[in-house]
Amino acid sequence: MARTPRNTLSADLIVRTALDLMEVKGADAFSLRGVAAELGVGPMALYTYFRNKDDLYDAVRDHLMGLLPAVPDGAPWPDQVRAVCRSLRLLMLQHPCLVQLLAGRPLSGHETARVAEGLLGVLLAAGFDAETAARTHTTLFTYVLGSTSWEIQMAAERRDPEAWRRLRASMESLSARKFPSVVELAPELARTTGGDEQFDYGLDLLLAGLAVRTPS
């Protein structure tokens, strides 16, 4: 591995290198030593910029969350909420390691706070009280995180012929007597493992429930 030229090491270069490694190996397999090796420097060189692994985790997550667009102005509040949720899902699909970074440290970082501020601002401007806005923010965030994590995992299994074969075999082995609904609806269930339509279906259900609480 070629060494990073003297005086060119920077926090931004370290973050981008760490992100590249996470994209390939996943956040769980990421290490400061691995980043240092990729850069061709000693591990101690990274501590000039980051105190520890969690500090670098937060920097990578902030870098990714900073790619999210601002809340669109002038749209009805449900469309603004949809835009925020869809943008976050798309970013997670483009960078699956973000799912792990957000699940592990969901409340850290200025960029995460910026996204939360945008969504909370929409809800408060729509007239929801503080508790409803806070609960709705958390519900929407966990929906996007959970559904996208499921979608990423199912997509990975479909790309792995052996994993997909095992999943199909497991479904086909189910007893129609013990699990009549699951067996009968297997084709329909298979169509709900991801995609824009399924994501929007769940999001619309949440927004429909929220609309009932909309202040007059």
C-alpha positions in Angstrom: 0.0 0.0 0.0 1.5 3.4 -1.0 2.1 5.8 1.8 0.1 9.0 2.0 2.4 11.8 1.0 3.8 13.9 3.9 1.5 16.8 5.0 -1.5 15.6 2.9 -3.2 13.6 5.7 -6.4 15.3 6.7 -9.6 14.6 8.6 -11.5 14.6 5.3 -9.2 12.1 3.7 -9.4 9.8 6.7 -13.2 10.0 6.6 -13.5 9.3 2.9 -11.0 6.3 3.3 -13.0 5.0 6.3 -16.2 5.2 4.3 -14.7 3.4 1.4 -13.6 0.5 3.8 -17.1 0.4 5.4 -18.7 0.2 2.0 -16.7 -2.9 1.2 -16.4 -4.6 4.6 -19.3 -3.2 6.6 -19.2 -1.0 9.7 -18.7 -4.0 12.0 -15.5 -5.0 10.3 -14.1 -1.5 10.2 -11.0 -0.6 12.4 -8.7 2.3 12.9 -5.8 0.0 12.1 -7.4 -0.9 8.8 -7.9 2.8 7.8 -4.3 3.5 8.8 -3.0 0.6 6.7 -5.1 1.8 3.7 -3.6 5.3 4.0 -0.1 3.9 4.5 0.4 5.6 7.9 0.8 4.4 11.4 -2.4 4.1 13.5 -1.2 6.8 15.9 -1.3 9.3 13.0 -5.1 9.1 13.0 -5.3 10.2 16.7 -4.2 13.7 15.7 -7.7 14.0 14.0 -9.9 11.6 15.9 -9.9 10.6 19.5 -11.1 7.0 19.0 -13.1 4.7 16.7 -16.5 6.2 17.8 -15.2 9.7 17.0 -14.4 8.5 13.4 -17.8 6.6 13.2 -19.5 9.9 14.0 -17.5 11.8 11.4 -18.4 9.2 8.7 -22.1 9.3 9.6 -22.0 13.2 9.6 -20.4 13.1 6.2 -23.2 10.9 4.8 -26.0 12.7 6.6 -24.6 16.0 5.2 -25.5 14.7 1.7 -29.2 14.9 2.5 -31.1 17.8 0.9 -32.9 20.4 2.9 -36.6 20.1 3.5 -38.4 21.4 0.4 -40.0 24.8 0.9 -43.6 25.6 0.1 -45.0 22.1 0.0 -47.8 20.7 2.2 -46.4 19.2 5.4 -47.2 15.6 4.4 -45.2 16.0 1.2 -42.3 17.6 3.2 -42.3 14.6 5.5 -42.4 12.2 2.5 -39.4 14.0 1.0 -37.3 13.7 4.2 -38.1 10.0 4.6 -37.6 9.1 1.0 -34.3 11.0 0.9 -33.0 9.2 4.0 -34.0 5.8 2.6 -32.3 6.5 -0.7 -29.1 7.5 1.1 -29.2 4.3 3.1 -29.7 2.2 0.0 -26.7 4.0 -1.7 -24.6 3.6 1.5 -25.8 0.5 3.5 -23.2 1.1 6.2 -25.2 4.2 7.2 -27.9 1.8 8.6 -25.3 0.4 11.1 -23.9 3.8 11.9 -27.4 5.3 12.7 -28.5 2.2 14.6 -25.4 2.2 16.7 -25.2 5.9 17.5 -28.6 7.4 16.4 -28.4 10.7 18.3 -24.8 11.7 17.7 -23.6 14.3 15.3 -24.5 17.8 14.0 -25.8 16.6 10.6 -28.1 14.1 12.3 -29.4 16.9 14.4 -29.8 19.1 11.2 -32.1 16.4 9.7 -34.0 16.1 12.9 -34.4 19.8 13.1 -35.8 20.0 9.6 -38.4 17.2 10.3 -39.4 18.6 13.7 -39.7 22.0 12.2 -42.2 20.8 9.6 -44.3 19.1 12.3 -44.3 22.0 14.6 -45.2 24.4 11.7 -48.1 22.1 10.9 -49.5 22.8 14.3 -48.6 19.6 16.2 -47.8 20.0 19.9 -44.3 19.3 21.1 -45.0 15.7 22.3 -46.7 14.7 19.1 -43.9 16.2 17.0 -41.3 14.4 19.1 -43.1 11.0 19.0 -43.8 11.3 15.3 -40.2 12.1 14.5 -39.0 9.0 16.4 -41.7 6.8 14.8 -40.8 8.0 11.3 -37.0 7.6 11.9 -37.4 4.1 13.2 -39.7 3.2 10.3 -37.2 4.4 7.7 -34.3 2.7 9.5 -36.1 -0.6 10.1 -37.7 -1.0 6.7 -34.6 0.0 4.8 -32.4 -2.4 6.9 -34.9 -5.2 6.0 -34.8 -4.2 2.4 -31.0 -4.2 2.2 -30.8 -7.6 3.9 -33.4 -9.1 1.6 -31.6 -7.7 -1.5 -28.4 -9.2 -0.3 -30.0 -12.6 0.0 -31.5 -12.3 -3.5 -28.0 -11.7 -4.8 -26.6 -14.8 -3.1 -28.0 -17.8 -4.9 -27.4 -20.2 -2.0 -29.0 -17.9 0.6 -32.0 -17.4 -1.7 -32.3 -21.1 -2.2 -32.3 -21.7 1.5 -34.9 -19.0 2.1 -37.2 -20.5 -0.6 -36.7 -24.0 0.8 -37.6 -22.8 4.2 -40.8 -21.2 3.0 -41.7 -24.2 0.9 -41.3 -26.5 3.9 -43.9 -24.7 5.9 -47.0 -26.8 6.8 -50.2 -25.4 5.2 -52.1 -26.9 8.2 -50.0 -25.0 10.8 -49.4 -21.8 8.9 -52.3 -21.5 6.4 -52.2 -17.7 6.0 -48.4 -17.6 5.5 -48.5 -20.4 2.9 -51.5 -18.9 1.1 -50.1 -15.4 0.9 -46.5 -16.4 0.2 -46.5 -14.8 -3.3 -47.9 -11.6 -1.9 -45.4 -11.6 1.0 -42.6 -12.0 -1.5 -43.6 -8.8 -3.2 -43.3 -6.8 0.0 -39.6 -7.3 0.8 -38.6 -3.9 -0.5 -38.9 -1.4 -3.2 -40.5 2.1 -3.6 -44.0 0.8 -3.6 -43.7 -1.1 -0.3 -41.9 1.8 1.4 -44.5 4.3 0.3 -47.3 2.0 1.4 -46.0 1.9 4.9 -45.2 5.6 5.0 -48.7 6.5 3.7 -50.2 4.4 6.5 -48.2 6.4 9.1 -49.1 9.7 7.5 -52.8 8.7 7.4 -52.7 8.0 11.1 -50.9 11.3 11.7 -53.4 13.3 9.6 -56.2 12.2 12.0 -54.3 14.2 14.7 -53.8 17.2 12.6 -54.9 20.3 14.5 -57.9 22.1 13.0 
